[in-house]
Amino acid sequence: MKILITYDVETITSEGRSRLRQVARHCKDYGQRVQNSVFECTLNGAQYAALKDKLLHTINKENDSIRIYHLSERHANVIETIGKETSYDPDGLLLL
């Protein structure tokens, strides 16, 4: 499955800044950052469940929010970018 994860984590406190780094780290473990708080992920069911569980146990539900968009396979190759394009090419060569 392909998903898009966006998040908004309160960063006024040091605990909030720590949660922000943890959320980003969890998302980075499973996908590719395409903007500051946006990740694209291609996951199987077990990976999705594991990532969602990690995110649920990281955020403060009173102050933070995470949105997960499930992308249909039919529209998987339709990506529009307006303005500066700093993203990666998901079908291109990935150098580590």
C-alpha positions as CSV (number, residue, x, y, z in Angstrom):
1,M,0.0,0.0,0.0
2,K,1.1,3.6,-0.6
3,I,0.5,6.2,2.1
4,L,1.3,9.8,2.7
5,I,1.9,10.8,6.3
6,T,1.8,14.4,7.4
7,Y,2.2,15.6,11.0
8,D,2.1,18.7,13.2
9,V,3.8,18.3,16.5
10,E,3.8,21.0,19.2
11,T,7.4,22.3,19.6
12,I,7.0,24.9,22.3
13,T,8.3,22.5,25.0
14,S,11.5,20.4,25.0
15,E,9.2,17.3,25.2
16,G,7.4,18.4,22.1
17,R,10.7,18.9,20.2
18,S,11.7,15.4,21.3
19,R,8.4,14.0,20.0
20,L,8.9,15.8,16.7
21,R,12.3,14.2,16.2
22,Q,10.9,10.8,17.2
23,V,7.9,11.0,14.8
24,A,10.3,12.1,12.0
25,R,12.7,9.2,12.8
26,H,9.8,6.6,12.7
27,C,8.6,8.0,9.4
28,K,12.1,8.0,8.0
29,D,12.5,4.3,9.0
30,Y,9.5,3.4,6.7
31,G,9.5,6.0,3.9
32,Q,11.0,8.9,2.1
33,R,10.7,12.5,3.3
34,V,9.2,14.7,0.6
35,Q,8.7,17.9,2.6
36,N,9.6,18.9,6.2
37,S,6.7,17.1,7.8
38,V,5.5,14.9,4.9
39,F,6.6,11.3,4.1
40,E,5.7,9.0,1.3
41,C,5.7,5.3,2.2
42,T,5.2,2.0,0.4
43,L,4.4,-0.6,3.0
44,N,2.9,-4.0,3.5
45,G,0.2,-4.6,6.1
46,A,2.6,-5.5,8.9
47,Q,4.9,-2.5,8.3
48,Y,1.8,-0.2,8.3
49,A,0.6,-1.6,11.6
50,A,4.1,-1.3,13.2
51,L,4.5,2.3,12.0
52,K,1.1,3.3,13.1
53,D,1.6,1.8,16.5
54,K,5.0,3.6,17.0
55,L,3.4,6.9,16.0
56,L,0.4,6.4,18.3
57,H,2.7,5.8,21.2
58,T,4.9,8.8,20.4
59,I,2.6,11.7,20.0
60,N,0.6,13.6,22.6
61,K,-2.9,13.3,21.4
62,E,-3.9,16.6,23.0
63,N,-1.3,18.7,21.2
64,D,-0.1,16.8,18.2
65,S,-1.7,15.5,15.0
66,I,-0.8,13.0,12.4
67,R,-2.8,12.5,9.1
68,I,-2.3,9.4,7.0
69,Y,-3.6,9.5,3.5
70,H,-4.1,6.1,1.8
71,L,-3.2,6.5,-1.9
72,S,-5.0,4.3,-4.4
73,E,-3.0,2.2,-6.8
74,R,-5.0,3.6,-9.7
75,H,-3.7,7.1,-8.9
76,A,-0.2,6.1,-7.6
77,N,1.6,7.7,-10.5
78,V,-0.3,11.0,-10.4
79,I,1.8,13.5,-8.4
80,E,1.4,17.2,-9.0
81,T,4.0,19.7,-7.8
82,I,3.5,23.4,-7.8
83,G,6.5,25.6,-7.1
84,K,9.9,24.5,-6.1
85,E,10.4,20.8,-6.7
86,T,12.8,19.5,-4.1
87,S,11.3,16.0,-3.8
88,Y,12.9,12.8,-4.9
89,D,12.0,10.6,-7.9
90,P,10.4,7.4,-6.4
91,D,11.3,5.5,-9.6
92,G,14.8,6.9,-9.9
93,L,18.1,5.7,-8.6
94,L,18.6,5.8,-4.8
95,L,22.2,6.3,-3.7
96,L,23.1,5.5,-0.1
